[in-house]
Amino acid sequence: MEQALSSYKVFYEVAKAGNISKAAKKLFISQPAISKSIVKLEEQIGVKLFNRNSRGVHLTAEGEILFSHVKEAFEYIEQGEDEIKRLKEFNIGHLRIGASTTLCKFILIPYLKEYLKEYPHMKITIENQDTTNTLAKIENHKLDVGVVVLQGLKPGIKFLKIMDVEDVFVCTPEYLKNLKAIEGEDVDIFEKANLMLLDRGNVSRRHVDEYMKENGITPRRILEMSTMDLLIDFAKIGLGVSAVIKEFVAKELHEGKLIQIPMEAPFRKRQAGFVFQDSNKNEALKTFLQSTR
């Protein structure tokens, strides 16, 4: 494997440079040694990797496939080396965070603002995605920490609770008033109203679906949206009834811009907070978690 790794390094640099001479200079080895290494690798995997012409070399179709994988591997190695150099030279780390747009807005930003006051030179990468993808990347060590509303965790994943959250149905006072004027005071809201929900597969959507099933609610008009921010915004313009987290519309409820639809059975409360791999030894993660307590 050690010999193969050096051959892949040669392949990687030649493919990037498109020229054996340039690759040789970068690697501080001779051009014949470069050529010999490429031939050996081609023999080892049984395909031709480069086509050669007067201007240099370019990848074959098989070479392109191999390069896409090798490129990712060496970029990860280079990223690791860069992080070590930054830590050593400037005492700077790298923290990779995953969160949905809504959780970034209502949970992450306040904590991140305080954290960066203490660690202003910390490199922060934020990936905007749903909870399912965030958890998958935490499990695969592609993120250091995620902001989620808890729905169950796999072994090895730790959870740091920030707050309890409660799901509710909301709309504008005007929307409910108009609906009752058209359909009557005893209108079945879930049969006649536009019910706005997150996309299927979203963790919060599954929670709402389970609640409706348990309580015999069968909505007739469903509008699906990709983020809770959109659910909130469309509820505020009077498009329908949205299923949202109550804590994220506290201001609108207090000001009367939105009202909560009363339900016989309340939603089961959930927990929001940070998830991370218990085995993750990243110092940046350690400092971030300490700052949240």
N, C-alpha and C positions, 0 to 999 in steps of 0.2 A: 504493500500500500504506500510506503514512503517513496519508492521509486515512481509509482504511478502518480503520486501527488506532484512531484517535480515535473513530470511529463505534462500534466494538466496545467501547471503554471506556465510552462513554455507555450503550450497550445493557446492559453488565455491571452498572453502578451502578444503573440503573433497575430491572433485574430483581431485584437484591438488595434494593433499598429497597421495591419495589412501589409507588412513588410518584414522580412526576416532580418535584414540589416538593422532596422530600428529596434526590433525586439532584442537582438543580440547586445546592442549597446545598453539597453535598459537593464538587462539581466547580467551584464558583465561576463558573457560567455561568447565563444566563437560562433560564426555562422554555420560552419560544418556541424558543430555540436547541436545547434538548434535544429538543423535539417534531420540529423540522426534521431533526435528525440521525437520529432513529428512522425517520421517513418515508423519508429518503434511503436508509438501510440496507435498509428493506423493499423499496423499489423496485429496489435493486441486486441483491438475491438473489431477488426475485420471490415472496416469501411475507409474510403478515402475522405479526408477531412478538408483538404485545400486543393484548389485549382491554381496553377501558377501561370503567370504571363510576364511580359517584359516590365510591367509597372509594379509587380509585387505578387501578392497572393490574395485570394478571396475564398471564403468558406463555401463548401458544397452544401447541398440541402441537408445532408446528414451532419455536416459540421455546424450548421446553424442551430440544429436541435441540441447538439452537445454543448455548444457555446452558451445557449440560453440557461442551461443548468450550471455550468461551470462559472459563468459570470456571476450568478446569484451567490454561489458558494464563496467565491473570492471577495465579493463585495461585503459579505458578512464578516469575513476575516479582516478585511481592511477597516470596516466599521469598528470592530473590536479593538484593533490596534490604535485607531484614532482616539477612541474613548479612553484607553489606557494612557496615551500621551497627554490628553487633556487633563485627566486626573492628576498625572504626575507633574505636569508643567504649570497648570493653572488651578489645580484643585477644583476642576469642573467635572460634573457628571452628566449623565444622560438619562432622562426619565421618559418612558414611553407610556402614554395614557390612552385608553379607549373609552368612549362614551357617546351616547346619543346627543343630538342637538339640545333637547330639552334638559337632560341631566347635566350637560355642560353648563347651561344657562343658570339653572336653579341650584345646583349642588357644587359642581367642580369649580367654577370661576371664583366664588368667595374664598374657598380654601387655597386655590392656586395663587390668588392675589396676595394672601398673607405669606404663603410659602416663598414666593419670589422676593419678598421684602428681605427675608433672611438669606436666601440663596439667589441673588440677582443674576449670577453668571451661569446658572444651571441651564443646560440644554433640555428643552421640553418638546416632545413630539406628541401631538394629539390626533388620534384617528377617530373620525366621526362615523359612527355606525350603530346598529341596534345592539341590544344586550346579548343576543345569541352569538353574534360574530365576536363581540368583545370577549365573552367567556371562552370561546374557542381559541382565540389568540392568546389569552392568558394561559390556558392549558398547554398550548404549543410553544410557550416561552417567546412569543412574538410581541407581547406587550408586558409591561411591568405591573401595571395597575389598571383596573377598570372601575367605572362608576355604574352601578346597576341598582335596579329594584329587585330584591332577592326573590328567587323562585325555586331554589334548590341548587346545590353545588356538588361537584364531583370530589372524590378524595384528593387531598393535597392542596385544595383551594381554600384559602382563608377569607373570612368576611369581617370587615370592620364597620359596624353599624353607625350611621350618622343620624338617621331620623326614621320615625314611623310615618307611613303615608297611607292615605285612604282614597280609593277610587270613588267617583261620584258622576252623576249625569247632570250637565248644566246647559243652560240656554239663556238667551236674553229675556227680560220680562215681556218685551214686545212680542217676541216669537210665541211664547206660551199664551199670551192674551189673544193674539190673532188666531192661533190654533183652536182655542176654546170658542172663539166667536164663530168660527166656521163649522166646527165639529160638535160643539156643545160642551158644557161644563164637565161632563163625565167622560170626556174623550179618553180613549186608550192611547196614551202618548206613543207607546212603542209600536202601535199599529198604524197610526196616522202621521207621526212626525218623521222628518228625515233624521235618522240616527247615524251619527258620524263616529266611526271607529278606526283604530289603527289597522294596518294590513294584517291579514292572517299570518300566523307564524311568529308575530311579535309577542314577547313575553306578556306585556300588559294586555294585549288583545286576548290571549288565551285565558287570562284571569277574568276578563269581562265576559267572555263566552261561557266560562264555567259558572259564573254567577247567574247569568241569564238562564242557563239550562237548569240550574238548581231551583230557580224561582219561577220556572214556567213562562219565561218571557220569550216571545217569538217576534222579533222586529220584522216589519214588512219592507221598509225603505232604508237600505244601508248604503252609506257613502264611506268608502275606505280611503284613508290617507296615510302617508308614509311617516309623519312625525306628529308628536303630541302638540308641538307648537302650532301646526296647521289646524289641528282640532280646536285649539283654543281660539285662534284667529277667526276661523269660520264660525264658531259659536258666537263670537263677539259681534259679527256683522249680521247675525240673525238668520244664518243658513239652516240651522236645525239644532238638534240636541247632541252634545258631544260627551263621550265617556273620557274623563280626564282625571288626573290626580289632584285632589282638593287643595293640597298645599301649594300647587303650582298656579292656582287661580285665586289664591287667598285675597289678593288686592282687588281683583275684579268683583269677587263676592262681597267684600267689605264695602266697596263703592256702589254696589247695586247694578253694575254693568252686566253681571251675570247672576243668575239665581240657580240654586240647587234644586233638582227635581226630588221631592220627598219619596222615599221608598220604604215599604213595610219592613224589609230586611236590609240592614246595612251591609256594605262590602266588608269582607274580612280584611283587616289592616295588613299591610306588608312593611318590609323594612328596606330602606335605601342606604347605600353606603359604598365602600370600596372593597374590591376583591383583588386578590393577588396570590401568586404561588408561594406556598409555605417555604419551598426550597430556594426561592430567589434571594441571592445574596447581594444584589445591586445596592451599593451604598446610597445612591440617589433615592431608591425606593424606601430604604430605611429612614432617611431623613424626612421624606415626605410623610410617611405614616406617623412619625413622631410629632410632626407639626400639626397633625389633625386631632391629636388627643388633648 
